Amino acid sequence: MKKTIILIILFFITMNSASADIFGDLDRAITEYNAYYQELPTSLKILLGNEDILTGILMNDGSEVHVWLVTKDGRVTEFEKVEDLNNYNPTVIIATNENTVRKLINTTNPLAVYEEARANGNLSIDPVGFTTNARFMVANLAFKIFKSLGLA
C-alpha cells in the first residue's frame, strides 16, 4: 500500500513538473522573441497582429497544458497558464503537442518545423470568427506565393 501511495505521489509530482517545465521553456522563448521583436519584418508583425490566442498542448504524459497569449502589433503582451478555459474569448485557437513545442523552441529553423508540424497534423491553427478567418486565409495565400517565388 505504501508503495502505491508513493508511486501515485511521484506520478503527480512528475506530471506537474512536466507542465511547469514546458511553461517555463515557453516563457523563456517568448521573452527572447520579444527581445528581438523589432527585427521582425513589418509583414510578419501585421500577420501576428493583435490576437487573443488560446493554445492547447498535449503533453507526452497524456495531460494537457493550456496557455493564453495576447499579441499587440505582433509583440506578446500577455502570457499565462490557463486553468479554466471558460474565462477566455480567443480570436485564434492553436492545438499542438509537447514534442512540436520543444522542436519549435529548440530549432534554428522554426519556419521549417512549423511547416512540417502543420503538414503532418501536429499543429493546427483555427481562427475564430469571419474577420480573423479571412485574414488568415489571405496570409496563408500570400505565404504560399512568397514561398513559390523563393522569398520565404
N, C-alpha and C positions, 0 to 999 in steps of 0.2 A: 504494500500500500504506500509506504514512504517513497519507494522508487517511482511509482506512478505519479504521485503528487509533485515530486521533484522534476520529473520529465514534463509535466504539464506547465509548471512554473518556468522551466527553461524554454519551453516552446513559446510561451507568451513573451518572455523577455527577448528572445531571438526575433520574433515577429515584430515587436515594437522597435527594436534597434534597426531592423532592415528598413522599415518605413522611415524612421528618423534619419538613417544613413542616406537614403535616396533624396529625402527632402533637403538635407544639408548639402549634398552634392549639387542639387538643382539651385539652391540658394547661392552657392559659390559661382556656378555657371552664369546665373543671372547678374550677379554683381560684376563679373568680368564682362559680360555682354554690355551692360550699362556703361562700363568704363570706356569701352571702345565705340559707343553708340554714335558719336559724332563722325566716325569714319565710314559709317554705312552710307551707301548711295541713297539719294533722295527718293528714288523709286521704291526702294525697299522700306524706307521709313513710311511712305504713303501706304504700301501694302500692309505693313504691320499695324499701321494706323492707330485708331482708338477703339480697342476691343476689350470686352469683358469675357475672359476665357476660362472655362471650366475644363480641367484636364483629369481624366481617369487613367491611372496607371495600374495595370495588373502585375502584381509582384510575383517573383519566382516561387514564393511560398504559398501562392493562392490568394493572399489577401489583396485588398485594393487600397490605393492611396489616391486621394482627390486633392487637387491643387487649384487654387483660384489665382489668376493673373489678370491684372488690368494694365493695358498699354495706353499711353498718351503720346501721340506722334511717333509711335514705334518704340518708345522707351518703356520699360517695365516700371510702373509706379507703385503697384501693389503685388504682393506675393505672399500667400498664406496657405497653410494646410486646412482642408475643409473637413468638418465632421458631419454637418447637416446640410445636405445638398439642396434642401428646400429654401434656404436663405439666400440663394443666388439666382440671378437672371442673366445668363450668359448670352453673348452675341455669337460665340463660337464654342463648340464642344469638341474636344480632342480626346481620342481614346488610343492608348498605346500600351506597351508592356515594359517591364523593367529593363530587359536586355536592350531594347531600342533606345530608351532614355540614356542608358550608360554609354551606348555606342555614340549617340549624339553629343554627349558631354565630352567624351574622350577623343573624338576624331579630329584630325586636321582638315578633313573634307566633309563638313556637315551637310552640304548640299547633296553629295553622293549618298550618304547614309539616309538622308531624308527621302530621296527619290526611291531608293531600294526599299525602304520601310513602307512607303505608300504603295509601291508596285506589288509587294508580297503580302499586303494586308495587315502589317504590324503597326500601322499608324493611319488613323482616319481623322479627318478634319471635317466637321459638319457645321457649316454656317447656319445660324438661326435667324429666320426672317428673310423676307424678299430682298431687301436692300443689301444685306450682308452677303446673301447667296449670289446676287448679281455681281457684286464687287469681286467675290472670289472666283466666279466663272471668268470674268474679264481678266483677272490677274493670272489665272491658270493658262488661258489662251495666250496672253502676252508672254508668259514664261516659255511656253512651247515654241512660239515664234522666235524669241531671242535665242533659245537653245538651238533651234534648227539653223540659225544664222551664225552660230558659234559665239554668241555674245554672253551666254550664261554658262 
